[in-house]
Amino acid sequence: QVQLVESGGGLVQAGGSLRLSCAVSGLTFTLNTVGWFRQSPGKEREFVAATSWRTISTYYADDAKGRFTTSRENAKNAVDLQMRSLKPEDTAVYYCAAGSRYSAPNSVNPAAYDYWGQGTQVTVSS
């Protein structure tokens, strides 16, 4: 089993920045990819970014490219999502997820992940 706990959400003005963190614990040696998803009311959960647990490989949704950066923090056994130039449409609950079956570029579907965190709210005001 793997446990995921997100932190760092909050309220920020448009154009601002926010850093989310996902603490990963348990059988982490089984993992292949850690991803970030978001979901806003009435919408499906959508892929944001993913990073390989074993290499520095990353993959981003088109809307995240150039604004968001995900990286593994080895010393903390965590994965961060640095978000810049935030827009009101980035408002959502952000989830981190972990999976063992697929690499980062092949992990844009929520079904690719086996474990999920509880989510953290990000609100961007205009």
Number of C-alpha atoms within 10 A of each C-alpha: 9 18 17 22 18 23 18 14 18 14 13 18 14 17 14 14 16 18 16 21 22 28 17 21 15 10 10 16 11 14 19 20 26 31 32 27 22 22 18 16 9 6 9 9 17 17 22 24 28 30 28 24 28 12 10 10 15 20 21 22 15 11 12 17 12 11 14 20 20 26 20 21 14 9 6 11 13 19 26 23 24 15 19 17 14 22 17 15 12 20 20 21 18 26 26 30 26 29 25 17 15 15 22 22 16 12 23 22 12 18 8 19 21 14 16 21 20 14 22 21 19 21 20 21 16 11
